[in-house]
Amino acid sequence: MILVTSYQDPDLDGTACSVAEAEFLVRQGEEAVAGLFGKLHREAQTVIRTFNFEWPLNAMEVIDQVDEIVLTDVSDLRGLAPQIDPQKVTVVIDHRKEYNPDDFPNADLQIELVGSAATLVTEHFMNEGIVPGKTAAYLLAGAIVSNTVNFQNKVTTSRDRLAYEWLQGQVEIPSDFVQTLFESKSTFTHENLFDEIEHDAAWFPFGQEKIGIAQLEIVRAQEFLDEFGSQLTGILEKLHKQQKVDRGFLSIIDIDRGVDVFVCPDASLQDVLTRALGISWKGDRATTSGIMMRKEIVPILRKIFD
Ligand SMILES: [Mn+2]
């Protein structure tokens, strides 16, 4: 049996790709199942709840019966569930620049720099002329809109637009679909703030150092900063201690204004970010001139550190 999965605690892209690629394989006569490790990102949870879809299988229930693994929206070992045997990985479908081809010695890699891994999976259906079921189609459409920040960010390609349009032509997608998606990521409480930031936090090795980059993609970012701004430094400190990260920052993607607001308490890292992106700081905050996703920021930072 083939398990189609993603990294632990997958976001909407990883969830969508796993569910849809498993369906694609089954429709082609393979014995495949989508199974996910950990807790789904709340955006993925919201789409599933809003449209009353079936919850994807917990991968732990099937991992013992799996001969082959297809990885989606991930191409390195970091973040994978420890139960995944890299030797069993036969296919890797991802859209990130940073990966190590040696991590999965038996895998065919499809790594293409489009906005969303869901675009690559959608293209599998398009190329074979197979119409995905409603669940897969909605998840794929949601993932494309989410990853490209509604086709606004720089990683967006014409392939993402084409894939989304194709899905729209196959299944009826409600008119408030996009708004529902972004609203679902933008509601915080004082109780869940740390967990939500932690959930979207990643770190990257730069030489001997580990730099943390937490990311939120939200509407009404100014309201968020007014309500929670004073807590963010403390949250970052706690997070960095927990992740054994040397220093880091939070990038708040402001979907309404089409910019990022960085929160960075560390002055030396502020300097690095200024050199990398030409931004200027007011206290521990700076605003970019357009939306920059974490996966775009990392390679630029790398040039400064190297
Ligand atoms: Mn992705």
Boltz pocket constraint, residues with backbone or C-beta under 6 A from the ligand:
constraints:
  - pocket:
      binder: B
      contacts: [[A, 13], [A, 14], [A, 73], [A, 95], [A, 115], [A, 116], [A, 117], [A, 147]]
      max_distance: 6.0
